[in-house]
Amino acid sequence: MDKEDFYEDFVNLNLIKLDDLIKELHIAHLTRNYLYKSLLDNEDAISSSGINFKIIIELVEFDIRHAQPDISKLDLGDRTKSKLAGMTIASLFYTVNQRIPTLIKQIKFIQVLSRMPRDLYYTLQETINWNISNAILKGDYYNFGRGLGRIAIKFCQRNFKKLVIDWGSSIKFKDNLVSRGIQPYSANSGGAKWFIYHTDDDFCYWSWMKSGCTIKNYRYYTFRAIRTGKAGMEDWCKSKTIPEVLAIKNLGNFDRMMAIIRINPKHKQLYQNAV
């Protein structure tokens, strides 16, 4: 997918959200008007319950635009009417003082987002992703929310009953065999075996934990941290600190994780605690 597509999706999603918020605001105004009229039609019940009706009306000042059915048309006793009147006052104050102002703030915010310049969107996206990556590298995890699972670095003890090939070392060894005129092993022609297996007691890796994930066919999706394959990593790490590694942007997240572990092997325990 092109980089442009993400920006267009971002704008379109905000426009959809904006449309939904405007509809909610319209419903909130209808609710406000209905509750206000209901109070006016039940002035006697409110006053008889000890509530200062005049103060209530003065606190909520607006024009009546829609006539709606009200509780006074129900055949209820005075006590029930007073209780309903109290609930109506509470609902009216919530609608006027919280619901409507909150919706207006949300609408203004979404309007700003939907007009965000393309370059600013990419800058924010890069900054947010960078901060999330660094938080994970420090031992935290990121929860996507909305049934998308979470990402963290996992610390695992190696199972030597199932050997895992170290492809980087194996390919280097294979190339070395070829340079010396030795035939690397293949099923058809035989030759010198060149697979090298991991032998360390434990390992760490970036993991997308899908527990609770609600994406359709989520089992077919994978997450892989970027590997830039920096040459001479071990020697390079000797002259670096963890904060310096976290500040490098042209190094893949997998490489940065490996560099941090080489600089401080005890850092792996943070990854164990994060999960």
URHU-V704534 format. One record per backbone hydrogen bond with DSSP energy under -0.5 kcal/mol. CO is the residue of the C=O (numbers start at 0). NH is the residue of the N-H. Records with the same first field share a line. If there is no record, write none. Layout:
CO = NH + NH
This chain:
1 = 4 + 5
2 = 5 + 6
3 = 7
4 = 8
5 = 9
6 = 10
7 = 11
8 = 12
9 = 13
10 = 14
11 = 15
12 = 16
13 = 17
14 = 18
15 = 19
16 = 20
17 = 21
18 = 22
19 = 23
20 = 24
21 = 25
22 = 26
23 = 27
24 = 28
25 = 29
26 = 30
27 = 31
28 = 32
29 = 33
30 = 34
31 = 35
32 = 36
33 = 37
34 = 38
35 = 39
36 = 40
37 = 41
38 = 41
39 = 42
41 = 45
42 = 46
43 = 47
44 = 48
45 = 48 + 50
46 = 49
50 = 52
51 = 55
52 = 56
53 = 57
54 = 58
55 = 59
58 = 60
59 = 61
62 = 64
65 = 67
69 = 72
70 = 73
73 = 75
76 = 80
77 = 81
78 = 82
79 = 83
80 = 84
81 = 85
82 = 86
83 = 87
84 = 88
85 = 89
86 = 90
87 = 91
88 = 92
89 = 93
90 = 94
91 = 95
92 = 96
93 = 97 + 98
94 = 99
97 = 101
98 = 102
99 = 103
100 = 104
101 = 105
102 = 106
103 = 107
104 = 108
105 = 109
106 = 110
107 = 111
108 = 112
109 = 113
110 = 114
111 = 114
112 = 115
116 = 120
117 = 121
118 = 122
119 = 123
120 = 124
121 = 125
122 = 126
123 = 127
124 = 128
125 = 129
126 = 130
127 = 131
128 = 132
129 = 133
130 = 134
131 = 135
132 = 136
133 = 137
134 = 139
135 = 138
140 = 142
141 = 143 + 150
144 = 147
146 = 213 + 214
148 = 143 + 144
149 = 208
150 = 141
151 = 153 + 206
153 = 204
155 = 202
157 = 159
158 = 161
163 = 197
164 = 166
165 = 169
166 = 170
167 = 171
168 = 172
169 = 173
170 = 174
171 = 175
172 = 176
173 = 177
174 = 178
175 = 179
176 = 181
177 = 180
181 = 183
182 = 191
185 = 189
189 = 185
191 = 184
195 = 165
200 = 157
202 = 155
204 = 153
206 = 151 + 208
207 = 209
208 = 149
209 = 212
214 = 217
216 = 219
217 = 220
225 = 227 + 253 + 254
229 = 232
231 = 235
232 = 236
233 = 237
234 = 237
235 = 238
236 = 239
240 = 244
241 = 245
242 = 246
244 = 247
246 = 248
251 = 255
252 = 256
253 = 257
254 = 258
255 = 259
256 = 260
257 = 261
258 = 262
259 = 263
263 = 266
264 = 267
265 = 268
266 = 269 + 270
267 = 271
268 = 272
269 = 273
270 = 274
